[in-house]
Amino acid sequence: MAGGKSKPKTNAAAPDEPPAWLLQHEHRLTARFDSSVDRIDSRLDIITQTLKEHGLAIARNESRIAELDDRLSNELKELQRHHTCREQALVDIRDKVARLASAVGTITVASGPTLVSLRCFDNCEVRLSGFPPQLNPCDRSTVERVLVTLEEVELLPHVIRQWNPKRQAPAGEPGPTDAPSSSSDAVACVLRFVSAAARETFLAAAPRFQRLPVSQIFGLPDVGDGRLSAAPILPTERYRLLKKCWSVRKQHRLPNPIVHNMCIFIRRAGSKELTEIDTEAALNAYAATLQQSVSLAATPSTPGQPS
């Protein structure tokens, strides 16, 4: 405008780019943020990997725990089954013991007085004689050969001791334990069995080797044809009673006394009926009966009476 005052000139328009100091500040913030993000990502990766490993370990542990639980359950069931079976077996054993005790009591009552007194202990021994002198009768292998001959090898567990000659009957007088021998030099031993049943099993089988010569049993051709002999060794009281039975047998010319299971039996000549002798009183009564029979047989019949 003419004559008017002119307006002052303003600065040019602001540029599009921010100031340099702002850009530097932004760059520093961006770099710090990027660094923090990288560290966070790295830590998140570590945490994720750790959680993954922990998850796998937990899964493995859960599997093992489940397996152990199954095994423990099965073992507990097996233990319970065994316990039940053992309880049943124990009940069965108790029942058997009760039945056996009842049976033994019945047999004891039925058989009357005991054959061997309480003071008369049975050692379950058998005298085995007739061994050739070149053999050791107390050697285990020697007795084993005898048991093999008897087919009774299961009886091998026994105690062997030498024969005590003090228990032999006097020379020239037949006794309860005398045994035939092929030679005066033949030797003997004693077998002690674990029970009377084992002893009786051995004695029942003894006739098998009594039919065979010792040369065949032991494979010794130069020992002759002697035979082995087995006889039970009685307790002291029973042995003394048997010796008296032999005296009665000799006096009345009876068959030899029979010993079975520690029982002594006598029979008359020509008779198969056995009479059990369990005490000296019973033997005296039996001898008196024999003497009475002899007296009656020797008494002449009077006229008018039947003979």
PyMOL commands that set and color helices and strands:
alter all, ss='L'
color gray80, all
select helices_A, chain A and resi 20-111+140-150+153-155+165-167+196-210+214-218+236-252+280-298
alter helices_A, ss='H'
color red, helices_A
select strands_A, chain A and resi 125-131+159-162+187-192+229-233+258-260+263-266+275-277
alter strands_A, ss='S'
color yellow, strands_A
deselect
rebuild
show_as cartoon
